[in-house]
Amino acid sequence: MSALLAGEGTQGGRAYGSSDKYAEFPADKPVAPEDIAHTVFHAMGIDDLTAHDREGRPFTLMDAGRPLYELFT
């Protein structure tokens, strides 16, 4: 799968990761959809993905994934 990210501090003209010679699997730096979501939230300034239920108990909106900080340097 491919994704294009632009703006909000991302560096243009860069590729992140690569696929194998048949373009079937990631060769390095595999990324999942939850990583892209965390990256978009990070770009919007949303780093705390904690919410509270009706009883006031905290829970995490997304347990999996991480921002791809390398795209911002």
PQR file with spaces between the fields and no chain letter, atoms N, CA, C, O and H, PARSE charges and radii, in Angstrom:
ATOM       1  N    MET     1       0.837   -1.162    0.000 -0.4000 1.5000
ATOM       2  CA   MET     1       0.000    0.000    0.000 -0.0000 2.0000
ATOM       3  C    MET     1       0.884    1.227    0.000  0.5500 1.7000
ATOM       4  O    MET     1       1.994    1.204    0.533 -0.5500 1.4000
ATOM       5  N    SER     2       0.403    2.278   -0.585 -0.4000 1.5000
ATOM       6  CA   SER     2       1.140    3.533   -0.638 -0.0000 2.0000
ATOM       7  C    SER     2       0.338    4.615    0.045  0.5500 1.7000
ATOM       8  O    SER     2      -0.890    4.556    0.094 -0.5500 1.4000
ATOM       9  H    SER     2      -0.498    2.297   -1.018  0.4000 1.0000
ATOM      10  N    ALA     3       1.031    5.598    0.569 -0.4000 1.5000
ATOM      11  CA   ALA     3       0.377    6.761    1.169 -0.0000 2.0000
ATOM      12  C    ALA     3       1.206    7.985    0.840  0.5500 1.7000
ATOM      13  O    ALA     3       2.434    7.920    0.777 -0.5500 1.4000
ATOM      14  H    ALA     3       2.029    5.646    0.529  0.4000 1.0000
ATOM      15  N    LEU     4       0.533    9.089    0.632 -0.4000 1.5000
ATOM      16  CA   LEU     4       1.200   10.355    0.354 -0.0000 2.0000
ATOM      17  C    LEU     4       0.881   11.305    1.489  0.5500 1.7000
ATOM      18  O    LEU     4      -0.286   11.551    1.794 -0.5500 1.4000
ATOM      19  H    LEU     4      -0.465    9.142    0.683  0.4000 1.0000
ATOM      20  N    LEU     5       1.920   11.839    2.114 -0.4000 1.5000
ATOM      21  CA   LEU     5       1.756   12.808    3.188 -0.0000 2.0000
ATOM      22  C    LEU     5       2.419   14.097    2.762  0.5500 1.7000
ATOM      23  O    LEU     5       3.528   14.079    2.228 -0.5500 1.4000
ATOM      24  H    LEU     5       2.868   11.639    1.865  0.4000 1.0000
ATOM      25  N    ALA     6       1.756   15.216    2.991 -0.4000 1.5000
ATOM      26  CA   ALA     6       2.312   16.514    2.615 -0.0000 2.0000
ATOM      27  C    ALA     6       1.890   17.554    3.650  0.5500 1.7000
ATOM      28  O    ALA     6       0.835   17.438    4.275 -0.5500 1.4000
ATOM      29  H    ALA     6       0.855   15.231    3.424  0.4000 1.0000
ATOM      30  N    GLY     7       2.725   18.561    3.816 -0.4000 1.5000
ATOM      31  CA   GLY     7       2.406   19.658    4.719 -0.0000 2.0000
ATOM      32  C    GLY     7       2.694   19.335    6.169  0.5500 1.7000
ATOM      33  O    GLY     7       3.211   18.266    6.494 -0.5500 1.4000
ATOM      34  H    GLY     7       3.581   18.655    3.309  0.4000 1.0000
ATOM      35  N    GLU     8       2.349   20.280    7.043 -0.4000 1.5000
ATOM      36  CA   GLU     8       2.493   20.140    8.491 -0.0000 2.0000
ATOM      37  C    GLU     8       3.868   19.679    8.939  0.5500 1.7000
ATOM      38  O    GLU     8       3.982   18.896    9.882 -0.5500 1.4000
ATOM      39  H    GLU     8       1.929   21.148    6.779  0.4000 1.0000
ATOM      40  N    GLY     9       4.906   20.151    8.279 -0.4000 1.5000
ATOM      41  CA   GLY     9       6.266   19.876    8.726 -0.0000 2.0000
ATOM      42  C    GLY     9       6.928   18.659    8.119  0.5500 1.7000
ATOM      43  O    GLY     9       8.094   18.395    8.412 -0.5500 1.4000
ATOM      44  H    GLY     9       4.813   20.786    7.513  0.4000 1.0000
ATOM      45  N    THR    10       6.226   17.902    7.278 -0.4000 1.5000
ATOM      46  CA   THR    10       6.874   16.767    6.634 -0.0000 2.0000
ATOM      47  C    THR    10       7.843   17.288    5.578  0.5500 1.7000
ATOM      48  O    THR    10       7.598   18.317    4.949 -0.5500 1.4000
ATOM      49  H    THR    10       5.279   18.116    7.040  0.4000 1.0000
ATOM      50  N    GLN    11       8.917   16.583    5.397 -0.4000 1.5000
ATOM      51  CA   GLN    11       9.921   16.960    4.411 -0.0000 2.0000
ATOM      52  C    GLN    11       9.529   16.400    3.046  0.5500 1.7000
ATOM      53  O    GLN    11       9.259   15.205    2.922 -0.5500 1.4000
ATOM      54  H    GLN    11       9.116   15.747    5.908  0.4000 1.0000
ATOM      55  N    GLY    12       9.497   17.241    2.033 -0.4000 1.5000
ATOM      56  CA   GLY    12       9.076   16.823    0.702 -0.0000 2.0000
ATOM      57  C    GLY    12      10.129   16.016   -0.040  0.5500 1.7000
ATOM      58  O    GLY    12      11.315   16.074    0.287 -0.5500 1.4000
ATOM      59  H    GLY    12       9.716   18.211    2.133  0.4000 1.0000
ATOM      60  N    GLY    13       9.692   15.270   -1.031 -0.4000 1.5000
ATOM      61  CA   GLY    13      10.584   14.538   -1.911 -0.0000 2.0000
ATOM      62  C    GLY    13      11.288   13.362   -1.280  0.5500 1.7000
ATOM      63  O    GLY    13      12.367   12.975   -1.730 -0.5500 1.4000
ATOM      64  H    GLY    13       8.729   15.222   -1.297  0.4000 1.0000
ATOM      65  N    ARG    14      10.701   12.783   -0.246 -0.4000 1.5000
ATOM      66  CA   ARG    14      11.345   11.667    0.442 -0.0000 2.0000
ATOM      67  C    ARG    14      10.489   10.422    0.346  0.5500 1.7000
ATOM      68  O    ARG    14       9.263   10.491    0.257 -0.5500 1.4000
ATOM      69  H    ARG    14       9.825   13.098    0.119  0.4000 1.0000
ATOM      70  N    ALA    15      11.155    9.295    0.366 -0.4000 1.5000
ATOM      71  CA   ALA    15      10.470    8.001    0.451 -0.0000 2.0000
ATOM      72  C    ALA    15      10.816    7.393    1.800  0.5500 1.7000
ATOM      73  O    ALA    15      11.935    7.547    2.289 -0.5500 1.4000
ATOM      74  H    ALA    15      12.150    9.239    0.439  0.4000 1.0000
ATOM      75  N    TYR    16       9.860    6.707    2.396 -0.4000 1.5000
ATOM      76  CA   TYR    16      10.073    6.061    3.693 -0.0000 2.0000
ATOM      77  C    TYR    16       9.920    4.565    3.492  0.5500 1.7000
ATOM      78  O    TYR    16       8.834    4.094    3.155 -0.5500 1.4000
ATOM      79  H    TYR    16       8.951    6.582    1.999  0.4000 1.0000
ATOM      80  N    GLY    17      10.988    3.817    3.692 -0.4000 1.5000
ATOM      81  CA   GLY    17      10.947    2.376    3.524 -0.0000 2.0000
ATOM      82  C    GLY    17      11.046    1.964    2.069  0.5500 1.7000
ATOM      83  O    GLY    17      11.127    2.804    1.172 -0.5500 1.4000
ATOM      84  H    GLY    17      11.870    4.201    3.966  0.4000 1.0000
ATOM      85  N    SER    18      11.038    0.662    1.849 -0.4000 1.5000
ATOM      86  CA   SER    18      11.095    0.120    0.495 -0.0000 2.0000
ATOM      87  C    SER    18      10.451   -1.264    0.496  0.5500 1.7000
ATOM      88  O    SER    18      10.216   -1.860    1.548 -0.5500 1.4000
ATOM      89  H    SER    18      10.972   -0.020    2.577  0.4000 1.0000
ATOM      90  N    SER    19      10.174   -1.757   -0.706 -0.4000 1.5000
ATOM      91  CA   SER    19       9.587   -3.086   -0.840 -0.0000 2.0000
ATOM      92  C    SER    19      10.619   -4.049   -1.412  0.5500 1.7000
ATOM      93  O    SER    19      11.684   -3.643   -1.877 -0.5500 1.4000
ATOM      94  H    SER    19      10.365   -1.273   -1.560  0.4000 1.0000
ATOM      95  N    ASP    20      10.281   -5.327   -1.367 -0.4000 1.5000
ATOM      96  CA   ASP    20      11.184   -6.324   -1.934 -0.0000 2.0000
ATOM      97  C    ASP    20      11.205   -6.194   -3.460  0.5500 1.7000
ATOM      98  O    ASP    20      10.505   -5.353   -4.023 -0.5500 1.4000
ATOM      99  H    ASP    20       9.416   -5.657   -0.989  0.4000 1.0000
ATOM     100  N    LYS    21      11.999   -7.017   -4.117 -0.4000 1.5000
ATOM     101  CA   LYS    21      12.177   -6.853   -5.559 -0.0000 2.0000
ATOM     102  C    LYS    21      10.911   -7.156   -6.360  0.5500 1.7000
ATOM     103  O    LYS    21      10.820   -6.769   -7.525 -0.5500 1.4000
ATOM     104  H    LYS    21      12.568   -7.701   -3.660  0.4000 1.0000
ATOM     105  N    TYR    22       9.941   -7.835   -5.766 -0.4000 1.5000
ATOM     106  CA   TYR    22       8.675   -8.109   -6.444 -0.0000 2.0000
ATOM     107  C    TYR    22       7.554   -7.165   -5.985  0.5500 1.7000
ATOM     108  O    TYR    22       6.415   -7.285   -6.436 -0.5500 1.4000
ATOM     109  H    TYR    22      10.015   -8.150   -4.820  0.4000 1.0000
ATOM     110  N    ALA    23       7.881   -6.231   -5.091 -0.4000 1.5000
ATOM     111  CA   ALA    23       6.907   -5.278   -4.523 -0.0000 2.0000
ATOM     112  C    ALA    23       5.767   -6.004   -3.810  0.5500 1.7000
ATOM     113  O    ALA    23       4.625   -5.544   -3.820 -0.5500 1.4000
ATOM     114  H    ALA    23       8.807   -6.133   -4.725  0.4000 1.0000
ATOM     115  N    GLU    24       6.088   -7.141   -3.192 -0.4000 1.5000
ATOM     116  CA   GLU    24       5.077   -7.912   -2.480 -0.0000 2.0000
ATOM     117  C    GLU    24       5.061   -7.614   -0.985  0.5500 1.7000
ATOM     118  O    GLU    24       4.000   -7.593   -0.362 -0.5500 1.4000
ATOM     119  H    GLU    24       7.016   -7.514   -3.183  0.4000 1.0000
ATOM     120  N    PHE    25       6.247   -7.384   -0.409 -0.4000 1.5000
ATOM     121  CA   PHE    25       6.376   -7.221    1.028 -0.0000 2.0000
ATOM     122  C    PHE    25       7.362   -6.096    1.336  0.5500 1.7000
ATOM     123  O    PHE    25       8.212   -5.770    0.507 -0.5500 1.4000
ATOM     124  H    PHE    25       7.109   -7.401   -0.916  0.4000 1.0000
ATOM     125  N    PRO    26       7.252   -5.505    2.520 -0.5600 1.5000
ATOM     126  CA   PRO    26       8.233   -4.480    2.895  0.2800 2.0000
ATOM     127  C    PRO    26       9.627   -5.088    3.033  0.5500 1.7000
ATOM     128  O    PRO    26       9.790   -6.150    3.634 -0.5500 1.4000
ATOM     129  N    ALA    27      10.616   -4.419    2.479 -0.4000 1.5000
ATOM     130  CA   ALA    27      12.002   -4.860    2.639 -0.0000 2.0000
ATOM     131  C    ALA    27      12.589   -4.266    3.920  0.5500 1.7000
ATOM     132  O    ALA    27      13.407   -4.897    4.589 -0.5500 1.4000
ATOM     133  H    ALA    27      10.483   -3.556    1.991  0.4000 1.0000
ATOM     134  N    ASP    28      12.160   -3.044    4.252 -0.4000 1.5000
ATOM     135  CA   ASP    28      12.588   -2.417    5.501 -0.0000 2.0000
ATOM     136  C    ASP    28      11.546   -1.383    5.918  0.5500 1.7000
ATOM     137  O    ASP    28      10.756   -0.921    5.095 -0.5500 1.4000
ATOM     138  H    ASP    28      11.496   -2.532    3.709  0.4000 1.0000
ATOM     139  N    LYS    29      11.551   -1.031    7.174 -0.4000 1.5000
ATOM     140  CA   LYS    29      10.643   -0.043    7.761 -0.0000 2.0000
ATOM     141  C    LYS    29       9.169   -0.322    7.449  0.5500 1.7000
ATOM     142  O    LYS    29       8.495    0.535    6.877 -0.5500 1.4000
ATOM     143  H    LYS    29      12.193   -1.407    7.842  0.4000 1.0000
ATOM     144  N    PRO    30       8.658   -1.500    7.812 -0.5600 1.5000
ATOM     145  CA   PRO    30       7.241   -1.766    7.559  0.2800 2.0000
ATOM     146  C    PRO    30       6.352   -0.798    8.351  0.5500 1.7000
ATOM     147  O    PRO    30       6.669   -0.440    9.485 -0.5500 1.4000
ATOM     148  N    VAL    31       5.251   -0.386    7.748 -0.4000 1.5000
ATOM     149  CA   VAL    31       4.333    0.577    8.346 -0.0000 2.0000
ATOM     150  C    VAL    31       2.919    0.021    8.253  0.5500 1.7000
ATOM     151  O    VAL    31       2.528   -0.548    7.233 -0.5500 1.4000
ATOM     152  H    VAL    31       4.994   -0.676    6.827  0.4000 1.0000
ATOM     153  N    ALA    32       2.160    0.191    9.328 -0.4000 1.5000
ATOM     154  CA   ALA    32       0.769   -0.249    9.353 -0.0000 2.0000
ATOM     155  C    ALA    32      -0.155    0.975    9.330  0.5500 1.7000
ATOM     156  O    ALA    32       0.297    2.086    9.606 -0.5500 1.4000
ATOM     157  H    ALA    32       2.477    0.653   10.156  0.4000 1.0000
ATOM     158  N    PRO    33      -1.429    0.789    9.009 -0.5600 1.5000
ATOM     159  CA   PRO    33      -2.360    1.923    8.976  0.2800 2.0000
ATOM     160  C    PRO    33      -2.402    2.711   10.280  0.5500 1.7000
ATOM     161  O    PRO    33      -2.549    3.933   10.262 -0.5500 1.4000
ATOM     162  N    GLU    34      -2.274    2.023   11.409 -0.4000 1.5000
ATOM     163  CA   GLU    34      -2.300    2.737   12.691 -0.0000 2.0000
ATOM     164  C    GLU    34      -1.087    3.654   12.850  0.5500 1.7000
ATOM     165  O    GLU    34      -1.174    4.667   13.544 -0.5500 1.4000
ATOM     166  H    GLU    34      -2.154    1.030   11.424  0.4000 1.0000
ATOM     167  N    ASP    35       0.041    3.317   12.221 -0.4000 1.5000
ATOM     168  CA   ASP    35       1.208    4.210   12.238 -0.0000 2.0000
ATOM     169  C    ASP    35       0.922    5.489   11.451  0.5500 1.7000
ATOM     170  O    ASP    35       1.309    6.580   11.869 -0.5500 1.4000
ATOM     171  H    ASP    35       0.111    2.494   11.657  0.4000 1.0000
ATOM     172  N    ILE    36       0.246    5.351   10.315 -0.4000 1.5000
ATOM     173  CA   ILE    36      -0.126    6.524    9.520 -0.0000 2.0000
ATOM     174  C    ILE    36      -1.087    7.401   10.312  0.5500 1.7000
ATOM     175  O    ILE    36      -0.936    8.623   10.327 -0.5500 1.4000
ATOM     176  H    ILE    36      -0.068    4.464    9.975  0.4000 1.0000
ATOM     177  N    ALA    37      -2.075    6.794   10.973 -0.4000 1.5000
ATOM     178  CA   ALA    37      -3.030    7.556   11.775 -0.0000 2.0000
ATOM     179  C    ALA    37      -2.309    8.316   12.888  0.5500 1.7000
ATOM     180  O    ALA    37      -2.576    9.499   13.096 -0.5500 1.4000
ATOM     181  H    ALA    37      -2.197    5.801   10.961  0.4000 1.0000
ATOM     182  N    HIS    38      -1.404    7.657   13.603 -0.4000 1.5000
ATOM     183  CA   HIS    38      -0.642    8.325   14.659 -0.0000 2.0000
ATOM     184  C    HIS    38       0.200    9.463   14.088  0.5500 1.7000
ATOM     185  O    HIS    38       0.343   10.504   14.728 -0.5500 1.4000
ATOM     186  H    HIS    38      -1.187    6.696   13.434  0.4000 1.0000
ATOM     187  N    THR    39       0.752    9.279   12.903 -0.4000 1.5000
ATOM     188  CA   THR    39       1.563   10.320   12.264 -0.0000 2.0000
ATOM     189  C    THR    39       0.711   11.537   11.927  0.5500 1.7000
ATOM     190  O    THR    39       1.136   12.672   12.139 -0.5500 1.4000
ATOM     191  H    THR    39       0.636    8.433   12.383  0.4000 1.0000
ATOM     192  N    VAL    40      -0.491   11.305   11.402 -0.4000 1.5000
ATOM     193  CA   VAL    40      -1.398   12.415   11.077 -0.0000 2.0000
ATOM     194  C    VAL    40      -1.814   13.140   12.358  0.5500 1.7000
ATOM     195  O    VAL    40      -1.827   14.371   12.388 -0.5500 1.4000
ATOM     196  H    VAL    40      -0.836   10.382   11.230  0.4000 1.0000
ATOM     197  N    PHE    41      -2.151   12.402   13.408 -0.4000 1.5000
ATOM     198  CA   PHE    41      -2.497   13.036   14.685 -0.0000 2.0000
ATOM     199  C    PHE    41      -1.332   13.868   15.208  0.5500 1.7000
ATOM     200  O    PHE    41      -1.527   14.985   15.687 -0.5500 1.4000
ATOM     201  H    PHE    41      -2.141   11.402   13.383  0.4000 1.0000
ATOM     202  N    HIS    42      -0.123   13.324   15.118 -0.4000 1.5000
ATOM     203  CA   HIS    42       1.058   14.053   15.574 -0.0000 2.0000
ATOM     204  C    HIS    42       1.228   15.355   14.788  0.5500 1.7000
ATOM     205  O    HIS    42       1.526   16.397   15.372 -0.5500 1.4000
ATOM     206  H    HIS    42       0.036   12.417   14.729  0.4000 1.0000
ATOM     207  N    ALA    43       1.041   15.299   13.476 -0.4000 1.5000
ATOM     208  CA   ALA    43       1.175   16.496   12.643 -0.0000 2.0000
ATOM     209  C    ALA    43       0.134   17.546   13.020  0.5500 1.7000
ATOM     210  O    ALA    43       0.389   18.742   12.881 -0.5500 1.4000
ATOM     211  H    ALA    43       0.799   14.452   13.002  0.4000 1.0000
ATOM     212  N    MET    44      -1.031   17.116   13.493 -0.4000 1.5000
ATOM     213  CA   MET    44      -2.081   18.048   13.901 -0.0000 2.0000
ATOM     214  C    MET    44      -1.895   18.528   15.340  0.5500 1.7000
ATOM     215  O    MET    44      -2.685   19.330   15.838 -0.5500 1.4000
ATOM     216  H    MET    44      -1.238   16.144   13.606  0.4000 1.0000
ATOM     217  N    GLY    45      -0.838   18.027   16.011 -0.4000 1.5000
ATOM     218  CA   GLY    45      -0.588   18.435   17.385 -0.0000 2.0000
ATOM     219  C    GLY    45      -1.339   17.622   18.420  0.5500 1.7000
ATOM     220  O    GLY    45      -1.414   18.017   19.583 -0.5500 1.4000
ATOM     221  H    GLY    45      -0.197   17.375   15.606  0.4000 1.0000
ATOM     222  N    ILE    46      -1.896   16.491   18.013 -0.4000 1.5000
ATOM     223  CA   ILE    46      -2.641   15.631   18.932 -0.0000 2.0000
ATOM     224  C    ILE    46      -1.753   14.446   19.292  0.5500 1.7000
ATOM     225  O    ILE    46      -1.674   13.467   18.550 -0.5500 1.4000
ATOM     226  H    ILE    46      -1.835   16.170   17.068  0.4000 1.0000
ATOM     227  N    ASP    47      -1.088   14.544   20.433 -0.4000 1.5000
ATOM     228  CA   ASP    47      -0.205   13.463   20.865 -0.0000 2.0000
ATOM     229  C    ASP    47      -0.816   12.641   21.998  0.5500 1.7000
ATOM     230  O    ASP    47      -0.370   11.523   22.261 -0.5500 1.4000
ATOM     231  H    ASP    47      -1.152   15.339   21.037  0.4000 1.0000
ATOM     232  N    ASP    48      -1.816   13.175   22.661 -0.4000 1.5000
ATOM     233  CA   ASP    48      -2.479   12.457   23.751 -0.0000 2.0000
ATOM     234  C    ASP    48      -3.781   11.872   23.217  0.5500 1.7000
ATOM     235  O    ASP    48      -4.744   12.602   22.982 -0.5500 1.4000
ATOM     236  H    ASP    48      -2.178   14.082   22.448  0.4000 1.0000
ATOM     237  N    LEU    49      -3.809   10.568   23.026 -0.4000 1.5000
ATOM     238  CA   LEU    49      -4.997    9.897   22.504 -0.0000 2.0000
ATOM     239  C    LEU    49      -5.765    9.211   23.625  0.5500 1.7000
ATOM     240  O    LEU    49      -6.270    8.101   23.461 -0.5500 1.4000
ATOM     241  H    LEU    49      -3.027    9.975   23.217  0.4000 1.0000
ATOM     242  N    THR    50      -5.847    9.887   24.766 -0.4000 1.5000
ATOM     243  CA   THR    50      -6.583    9.377   25.915 -0.0000 2.0000
ATOM     244  C    THR    50      -7.942   10.041   25.968  0.5500 1.7000
ATOM     245  O    THR    50      -8.055   11.255   25.798 -0.5500 1.4000
ATOM     246  H    THR    50      -5.437   10.790   24.899  0.4000 1.0000
ATOM     247  N    ALA    51      -8.974    9.247   26.203 -0.4000 1.5000
ATOM     248  CA   ALA    51     -10.335    9.762   26.364 -0.0000 2.0000
ATOM     249  C    ALA    51     -10.883    9.203   27.678  0.5500 1.7000
ATOM     250  O    ALA    51     -10.243    8.374   28.325 -0.5500 1.4000
ATOM     251  H    ALA    51      -8.883    8.261   26.340  0.4000 1.0000
ATOM     252  N    HIS    52     -12.055    9.660   28.058 -0.4000 1.5000
ATOM     253  CA   HIS    52     -12.681    9.199   29.305 -0.0000 2.0000
ATOM     254  C    HIS    52     -14.095    8.718   29.004  0.5500 1.7000
ATOM     255  O    HIS    52     -14.815    9.321   28.208 -0.5500 1.4000
ATOM     256  H    HIS    52     -12.575   10.333   27.533  0.4000 1.0000
ATOM     257  N    ASP    53     -14.485    7.612   29.661 -0.4000 1.5000
ATOM     258  CA   ASP    53     -15.835    7.104   29.480 -0.0000 2.0000
ATOM     259  C    ASP    53     -16.799    7.881   30.377  0.5500 1.7000
ATOM     260  O    ASP    53     -16.395    8.837   31.038 -0.5500 1.4000
ATOM     261  H    ASP    53     -13.900    7.123   30.308  0.4000 1.0000
ATOM     262  N    ARG    54     -18.049    7.482   30.403 -0.4000 1.5000
ATOM     263  CA   ARG    54     -19.072    8.198   31.179 -0.0000 2.0000
ATOM     264  C    ARG    54     -18.792    8.192   32.674  0.5500 1.7000
ATOM     265  O    ARG    54     -19.247    9.075   33.401 -0.5500 1.4000
ATOM     266  H    ARG    54     -18.377    6.705   29.866  0.4000 1.0000
ATOM     267  N    GLU    55     -18.047    7.202   33.127 -0.4000 1.5000
ATOM     268  CA   GLU    55     -17.709    7.107   34.544 -0.0000 2.0000
ATOM     269  C    GLU    55     -16.429    7.873   34.879  0.5500 1.7000
ATOM     270  O    GLU    55     -16.003    7.905   36.033 -0.5500 1.4000
ATOM     271  H    GLU    55     -17.677    6.485   32.536  0.4000 1.0000
ATOM     272  N    GLY    56     -15.819    8.489   33.865 -0.4000 1.5000
ATOM     273  CA   GLY    56     -14.598    9.248   34.082 -0.0000 2.0000
ATOM     274  C    GLY    56     -13.329    8.418   34.014  0.5500 1.7000
ATOM     275  O    GLY    56     -12.242    8.918   34.305 -0.5500 1.4000
ATOM     276  H    GLY    56     -16.165    8.463   32.927  0.4000 1.0000
ATOM     277  N    ARG    57     -13.459    7.158   33.632 -0.4000 1.5000
ATOM     278  CA   ARG    57     -12.284    6.290   33.538 -0.0000 2.0000
ATOM     279  C    ARG    57     -11.557    6.535   32.221  0.5500 1.7000
ATOM     280  O    ARG    57     -12.185    6.581   31.163 -0.5500 1.4000
ATOM     281  H    ARG    57     -14.342    6.752   33.396  0.4000 1.0000
ATOM     282  N    PRO    58     -10.230    6.692   32.282 -0.5600 1.5000
ATOM     283  CA   PRO    58      -9.480    6.941   31.045  0.2800 2.0000
ATOM     284  C    PRO    58      -9.291    5.661   30.226  0.5500 1.7000
ATOM     285  O    PRO    58      -9.181    4.564   30.774 -0.5500 1.4000
ATOM     286  N    PHE    59      -9.259    5.827   28.917 -0.4000 1.5000
ATOM     287  CA   PHE    59      -8.913    4.733   28.023 -0.0000 2.0000
ATOM     288  C    PHE    59      -8.205    5.329   26.817  0.5500 1.7000
ATOM     289  O    PHE    59      -8.370    6.507   26.502 -0.5500 1.4000
ATOM     290  H    PHE    59      -9.348    6.718   28.472  0.4000 1.0000
ATOM     291  N    THR    60      -7.415    4.501   26.147 -0.4000 1.5000
ATOM     292  CA   THR    60      -6.643    4.941   24.994 -0.0000 2.0000
ATOM     293  C    THR    60      -7.446    4.700   23.721  0.5500 1.7000
ATOM     294  O    THR    60      -7.993    3.616   23.519 -0.5500 1.4000
ATOM     295  H    THR    60      -7.280    3.543   26.402  0.4000 1.0000
ATOM     296  N    LEU    61      -7.514    5.718   22.861 -0.4000 1.5000
ATOM     297  CA   LEU    61      -8.276    5.594   21.615 -0.0000 2.0000
ATOM     298  C    LEU    61      -7.596    4.662   20.620  0.5500 1.7000
ATOM     299  O    LEU    61      -8.266    3.962   19.861 -0.5500 1.4000
ATOM     300  H    LEU    61      -7.070    6.599   23.025  0.4000 1.0000
ATOM     301  N    MET    62      -6.257    4.653   20.625 -0.4000 1.5000
ATOM     302  CA   MET    62      -5.503    3.778   19.728 -0.0000 2.0000
ATOM     303  C    MET    62      -4.328    3.203   20.496  0.5500 1.7000
ATOM     304  O    MET    62      -3.387    3.922   20.829 -0.5500 1.4000
ATOM     305  H    MET    62      -5.713    5.222   21.242  0.4000 1.0000
ATOM     306  N    ASP    63      -4.380    1.909   20.776 -0.4000 1.5000
ATOM     307  CA   ASP    63      -3.287    1.269   21.505 -0.0000 2.0000
ATOM     308  C    ASP    63      -2.102    0.954   20.594  0.5500 1.7000
ATOM     309  O    ASP    63      -0.948    1.032   21.017 -0.5500 1.4000
ATOM     310  H    ASP    63      -5.145    1.325   20.505  0.4000 1.0000
ATOM     311  N    ALA    64      -2.385    0.604   19.366 -0.4000 1.5000
ATOM     312  CA   ALA    64      -1.326    0.183   18.444 -0.0000 2.0000
ATOM     313  C    ALA    64      -0.814    1.372   17.639  0.5500 1.7000
ATOM     314  O    ALA    64      -1.479    2.402   17.528 -0.5500 1.4000
ATOM     315  H    ALA    64      -3.322    0.540   19.022  0.4000 1.0000
ATOM     316  N    GLY    65       0.364    1.207   17.090 -0.4000 1.5000
ATOM     317  CA   GLY    65       0.932    2.216   16.203 -0.0000 2.0000
ATOM     318  C    GLY    65       1.803    3.228   16.917  0.5500 1.7000
ATOM     319  O    GLY    65       1.815    3.327   18.144 -0.5500 1.4000
ATOM     320  H    GLY    65       0.904    0.371   17.180  0.4000 1.0000
ATOM     321  N    ARG    66       2.541    3.984   16.095 -0.4000 1.5000
ATOM     322  CA   ARG    66       3.407    5.034   16.609 -0.0000 2.0000
ATOM     323  C    ARG    66       3.572    6.080   15.515  0.5500 1.7000
ATOM     324  O    ARG    66       3.493    5.755   14.331 -0.5500 1.4000
ATOM     325  H    ARG    66       2.531    3.904   15.098  0.4000 1.0000
ATOM     326  N    PRO    67       3.800    7.338   15.904 -0.5600 1.5000
ATOM     327  CA   PRO    67       4.075    8.345   14.874  0.2800 2.0000
ATOM     328  C    PRO    67       5.395    8.067   14.160  0.5500 1.7000
ATOM     329  O    PRO    67       6.340    7.580   14.781 -0.5500 1.4000
ATOM     330  N    LEU    68       5.471    8.363   12.897 -0.4000 1.5000
ATOM     331  CA   LEU    68       6.695    8.199   12.122 -0.0000 2.0000
ATOM     332  C    LEU    68       7.466    9.520   12.193  0.5500 1.7000
ATOM     333  O    LEU    68       7.437   10.325   11.262 -0.5500 1.4000
ATOM     334  H    LEU    68       4.703    8.759   12.393  0.4000 1.0000
ATOM     335  N    TYR    69       8.152    9.721   13.312 -0.4000 1.5000
ATOM     336  CA   TYR    69       8.864   10.965   13.569 -0.0000 2.0000
ATOM     337  C    TYR    69       9.920   11.255   12.495  0.5500 1.7000
ATOM     338  O    TYR    69      10.266   12.412   12.254 -0.5500 1.4000
ATOM     339  H    TYR    69       8.175    9.067   14.068  0.4000 1.0000
ATOM     340  N    GLU    70      10.420   10.210   11.860 -0.4000 1.5000
ATOM     341  CA   GLU    70      11.468   10.386   10.841 -0.0000 2.0000
ATOM     342  C    GLU    70      10.993   11.236    9.668  0.5500 1.7000
ATOM     343  O    GLU    70      11.818   11.816    8.961 -0.5500 1.4000
ATOM     344  H    GLU    70      10.138    9.270   12.055  0.4000 1.0000
ATOM     345  N    LEU    71       9.695   11.322    9.446 -0.4000 1.5000
ATOM     346  CA   LEU    71       9.156   12.111    8.340 -0.0000 2.0000
ATOM     347  C    LEU    71       9.219   13.615    8.606  0.5500 1.7000
ATOM     348  O    LEU    71       9.056   14.419    7.688 -0.5500 1.4000
ATOM     349  H    LEU    71       9.026   10.850   10.020  0.4000 1.0000
ATOM     350  N    PHE    72       9.453   13.988    9.851 -0.4000 1.5000
ATOM     351  CA   PHE    72       9.447   15.400   10.236 -0.0000 2.0000
ATOM     352  C    PHE    72      10.844   15.973   10.413  0.5500 1.7000
ATOM     353  O    PHE    72      10.983   17.152   10.737 -0.5500 1.4000
ATOM     354  H    PHE    72       9.585   13.335   10.597  0.4000 1.0000
ATOM     355  N    THR    73      11.864   15.183   10.211 -0.4000 1.5000
ATOM     356  CA   THR    73      13.232   15.692   10.411 -0.0000 2.0000
ATOM     357  C    THR    73      13.911   15.983    9.094  0.5500 1.7000
ATOM     358  O    THR    73      15.063   16.417    9.077 -0.5500 1.4000
ATOM     359  H    THR    73      11.751   14.225    9.948  0.4000 1.0000
